[in-house]
Amino acid sequence: MMLPEFIENEAALDELMTHPRPALVQCIRSVQSPLVILGAGGKMGPTLAALAKRAADAAGHPLEVIAVSRFSNAATRTWLETRRVETLSCDLMEWDIHLPDSANVIYLVGLKFGTSSSPASTWAANTLVPANVARRYPHARIVALSTGNVYPLVAVDSSGSRETDRLTPLGEYANSCVGRERIFEYLSRMNGTPIALIRLNYALDLRYGVLVDIARKVYSGEPVDVTMGYLNCIWQSDANEMILRALALPSPPPTPINSTGTEKLSVRALALRFGELLGREVRITGAEAATALLSNVDNMRAHLGAPPTPVDAVMRWTARWIMQGGPLLDKPTHFETRDGGY
């Protein structure tokens, strides 16, 4: 599929985000029905579910896709159902959860923001729910979304954190995510459950993400803090495709896989480029620290390839989106945070 010069509206954005590439179409043929997607009402879940359904259709594979969420936003549920994704309203915090049988499960549940004011809620969401799910699906292949925040900050002149590195992050949120991984690992070892843990750094589309955060600051004349001087990010459609293709990779004990873009991006350079695209003077504050949150993706590239969508294209789309007043989720990433407090 040829990438567009610009993305003019949400319909065009959703079309691009849910268009399956040949590798996914081939992979989806091996996924037994139904595919259950837990936590499907969040930022990534709807387009991931729709992408899976479109890939199955393209493969001629009668795959039932079931999106599970509390669906606090009724419009999200309607959006999914119009795309022939089945929906199920369920609170996964309940001890006695009623979920359909499945041999293939995508786990997208997690809580991040608000941790500083209510750490117990974050720990409950990030550790109790995995326990419920792993007990419910002891023999399913589970691809569980984790985060690159499980790693500590690393030297900016390094190759980034590797899956074999010690998990010693700062802050309650990041440590609760380590807890999520350990719960999955414990139950995987106990029951032989095949699990892949996707340690994702900064997925983004045009309605949210680190590029949106930087572009909005530049456009409004706010200073861009470059203390967290470098980052990795990945176009959400690429991340979703890799999550789905990772259904071929689970094993007991869990296989961790870093997932993000292959480039180490300078926050300063991103801000200056947005200044050019947006026609704005860029205000910079702070100075680049010697460490940042960075992930090594050699393992991802070996198993799933490199994400194909260029950062330059996403920046061009983002600048146009901001200038034309495209809808935003108003969920900043707080990429500047260095103490683990969210």
C-alpha positions in Angstrom: 0.0 0.0 0.0 1.4 3.4 -1.0 1.7 5.8 1.9 -0.3 9.0 1.4 1.3 12.5 1.4 -1.2 13.6 4.0 -4.1 12.1 6.1 -7.0 14.5 5.9 -9.5 13.0 8.4 -10.3 10.2 10.8 -11.9 8.0 8.2 -8.7 8.1 6.1 -6.6 7.6 9.2 -8.6 4.5 10.3 -8.4 3.1 6.8 -4.6 3.3 6.8 -4.3 2.0 10.3 -6.4 -1.1 9.6 -5.0 -2.0 6.2 -3.2 -5.4 6.5 0.1 -6.1 4.9 0.8 -9.4 3.2 2.9 -10.8 6.1 0.0 -10.4 8.4 -2.5 -11.9 5.9 -0.3 -14.9 5.7 0.2 -15.2 9.4 -3.5 -14.8 10.3 -4.3 -18.0 8.5 -2.8 -20.0 11.4 -4.8 -18.3 14.1 -7.6 -20.5 15.3 -11.1 -18.9 15.9 -12.0 -17.1 18.0 -9.3 -14.5 18.5 -10.0 -12.8 21.9 -8.6 -9.3 22.4 -8.7 -8.2 26.0 -8.6 -4.5 26.8 -9.7 -3.7 23.3 -11.4 -0.4 24.2 -8.1 1.6 24.7 -5.9 3.5 22.4 -4.6 0.6 20.4 -7.3 -2.0 20.8 -9.9 -0.9 18.3 -7.6 -0.6 15.3 -5.8 -3.8 16.3 -9.1 -5.7 16.3 -10.2 -4.2 13.0 -6.8 -5.0 11.5 -7.1 -8.6 12.5 -10.5 -8.9 11.0 -9.5 -7.3 7.7 -6.4 -9.5 7.5 -8.6 -12.6 8.0 -11.0 -11.4 5.3 -8.1 -10.8 3.0 -6.8 -14.4 3.7 -10.3 -15.9 3.2 -10.1 -17.1 6.8 -13.4 -17.2 8.7 -11.8 -15.8 11.9 -14.1 -14.6 14.6 -12.6 -11.6 16.4 -14.0 -10.8 19.9 -13.1 -7.5 21.5 -13.4 -7.4 25.3 -13.5 -4.2 27.3 -15.7 -2.4 29.8 -16.5 -0.1 26.8 -17.0 3.1 28.9 -17.1 4.8 25.5 -20.1 3.4 23.6 -18.9 5.0 20.4 -15.8 2.6 20.4 -18.1 -0.4 20.7 -20.2 0.8 17.8 -17.1 1.5 15.7 -15.9 -2.1 16.2 -19.3 -3.7 15.5 -19.6 -1.8 12.2 -16.4 -3.5 11.2 -17.8 -7.0 12.1 -15.8 -7.3 15.3 -17.8 -8.9 18.0 -17.8 -7.1 21.3 -18.1 -8.3 24.9 -18.5 -5.9 27.9 -16.6 -7.3 30.9 -14.7 -6.1 33.9 -11.5 -8.1 34.0 -10.9 -7.1 37.7 -13.7 -9.5 38.7 -12.5 -12.7 40.2 -15.1 -14.8 38.4 -14.7 -13.5 34.8 -16.8 -15.1 32.1 -14.8 -15.1 28.8 -15.2 -17.2 25.7 -13.0 -20.2 25.2 -10.0 -19.4 22.9 -6.7 -20.8 21.9 -5.4 -17.3 21.0 -5.5 -14.3 23.2 -4.2 -10.7 22.9 -3.8 -8.9 26.2 -3.8 -5.1 26.1 -4.9 -4.3 29.6 -2.9 -1.8 31.6 -3.0 1.3 33.8 -0.4 4.1 33.8 -1.5 7.6 34.4 -2.8 8.4 37.8 -0.3 6.2 39.5 1.2 9.0 41.6 -2.2 9.7 43.2 -3.5 6.1 43.4 -0.6 3.6 43.2 -2.8 0.8 44.6 -5.2 1.0 41.6 -2.3 0.7 39.2 -0.8 -2.3 41.0 -4.2 -4.0 41.1 -4.9 -3.4 37.4 -1.4 -4.5 36.3 -1.0 -7.6 38.5 -4.5 -8.9 39.5 -5.9 -8.8 36.0 -3.0 -10.9 34.5 -3.6 -13.5 37.2 -7.3 -13.7 36.3 -6.5 -14.0 32.6 -3.7 -16.5 32.9 -5.9 -18.7 35.1 -8.7 -18.5 32.6 -6.6 -19.3 29.7 -3.9 -21.8 31.0 -3.4 -23.5 27.6 -4.0 -20.6 25.1 -1.2 -18.8 23.3 -1.1 -15.3 24.9 0.5 -12.2 23.5 0.6 -9.7 26.4 1.5 -6.1 26.0 4.1 -4.9 28.4 6.3 -1.7 28.2 9.8 -0.6 27.7 9.4 1.2 31.1 10.4 -2.1 32.8 14.0 -1.1 32.0 16.0 1.6 33.8 17.3 4.6 31.9 20.4 3.7 29.8 23.3 5.6 28.4 22.3 7.5 25.2 25.4 6.3 23.4 24.4 2.6 24.1 22.4 0.3 21.8 19.5 0.4 24.3 18.1 -2.0 26.8 18.0 -5.7 25.7 15.5 -8.3 26.7 18.1 -10.1 28.9 18.8 -6.9 30.9 17.8 -6.7 34.6 14.4 -5.1 35.2 15.3 -2.3 37.7 13.2 0.7 36.7 12.2 3.8 38.7 8.7 4.5 39.9 5.6 2.6 41.0 4.1 2.4 37.5 7.2 0.7 35.9 7.6 -1.6 38.9 3.9 -2.7 38.6 4.6 -3.5 35.0 7.5 -5.7 36.1 4.9 -7.3 38.5 2.6 -7.9 35.5 5.4 -9.7 33.7 6.3 -11.8 36.8 2.7 -12.9 37.3 2.5 -14.0 33.7 5.8 -15.7 34.1 4.8 -17.5 37.3 1.6 -18.9 35.8 3.3 -19.7 32.5 5.8 -21.8 34.4 3.1 -23.4 36.6 0.7 -24.3 33.7 2.9 -24.4 30.7 1.1 -21.5 29.2 2.9 -20.2 26.0 3.2 -16.4 26.4 5.0 -13.6 24.5 5.6 -10.3 26.3 5.7 -7.3 24.0 7.8 -4.5 25.6 6.4 -1.6 23.7 7.9 1.9 23.6 5.8 4.8 22.4 3.2 3.6 19.9 1.6 6.6 18.2 -1.0 7.7 15.7 -2.2 11.2 14.8 -4.5 11.6 17.8 -1.9 10.9 20.5 1.7 10.0 21.0 5.1 11.5 21.6 5.2 13.2 18.2 1.8 14.8 18.8 3.1 16.0 22.1 6.2 17.7 20.6 4.3 19.1 17.6 1.6 20.6 19.8 4.2 22.4 22.0 6.0 23.7 18.9 2.7 24.9 17.3 1.5 26.7 20.4 4.9 28.3 21.2 5.5 26.2 24.4 9.1 25.2 25.2 10.1 21.7 24.4 12.0 20.0 27.3 15.0 18.1 25.9 16.3 16.7 29.2 15.1 13.3 28.1 17.0 13.9 25.0 16.4 10.7 22.9 13.5 8.2 22.4 12.2 5.4 20.2 8.7 5.4 18.7 6.6 3.3 16.4 3.6 3.9 14.2 0.6 2.3 15.8 -0.4 0.2 12.8 3.1 -1.3 12.7 3.0 -2.0 16.4 -0.5 -3.7 16.0 0.7 -5.8 13.2 3.7 -7.0 15.1 1.5 -7.8 18.2 -0.7 -10.0 16.0 2.2 -11.7 14.2 3.7 -12.4 17.6 1.0 -15.0 18.1 3.5 -17.4 16.4 6.1 -16.7 19.1 4.7 -17.5 22.6 6.5 -20.1 24.7 6.7 -21.3 28.3 8.4 -19.5 30.1 7.4 -16.2 28.4 9.4 -14.8 25.5 10.0 -11.0 26.0 10.4 -8.9 22.8 11.2 -5.2 22.6 8.9 -3.4 20.1 9.5 0.1 18.9 11.2 1.9 16.0 14.7 1.1 14.9 15.9 4.8 15.1 17.2 6.6 18.2 15.5 9.9 17.7 16.7 13.3 19.1 14.0 15.2 20.9 15.7 18.4 19.9 15.9 17.4 16.2 12.3 16.4 16.2 11.3 19.7 17.6 13.3 21.6 15.1 11.9 19.6 12.2 8.4 20.3 13.5 9.3 24.0 13.5 10.0 23.7 9.8 6.9 21.7 9.0 4.6 24.0 11.2 6.3 27.3 10.3 6.9 28.1 14.0 9.9 29.2 16.0 11.1 26.5 18.3 11.7 27.1 22.0 14.0 24.6 23.7 14.4 24.2 27.5 16.8 22.0 29.4 19.9 20.1 28.2 20.1 16.5 27.1 20.9 14.1 29.9 23.4 11.3 29.6 20.7 8.7 29.9 17.3 8.0 28.3 14.6 5.3 28.0 15.8 3.4 24.9 15.3 -0.2 23.7 17.4 -2.4 21.5 15.2 -4.1 18.9 17.5 -6.7 17.4 15.3 -9.5 18.6 12.2 -7.9 17.1 13.9 -7.5 13.8 15.1 -11.1 13.8 11.6 -12.5 14.4 9.2 -9.9 13.0 11.3 -7.5 10.8 11.6 -3.8 11.0 8.5 -1.5 11.2 8.0 -0.2 7.7 6.4 3.2 8.3 9.1 6.0 8.1 9.2 8.5 11.0 9.5 11.3 8.5 6.1 10.4 7.0 4.5 10.3 10.4 6.0 13.7 11.2 4.6 15.2 8.0 1.1 13.7 8.7 1.3 14.9 12.3 2.1 18.5 11.4 -0.7 18.6 8.9 -3.1 17.1 11.4 -2.2 19.7 14.1 -2.5 22.6 11.6 -5.9 21.5 10.4 -7.2 21.0 13.9 -7.6 17.2 13.7 -9.2 15.5 16.7 -6.9 14.6 19.6 -7.2 12.3 22.6 -5.6 14.7 24.9 -3.6 12.0 26.6 0.0 13.3 26.8 2.8 10.7 27.1 4.8 12.7 29.6 7.9 11.6 27.7 9.9 14.2 29.7 9.4 12.3 33.0 12.7 10.9 34.3 11.7 9.9 37.9 9.1 7.3 37.0 6.2 9.3 38.4 3.0 9.4 36.3 
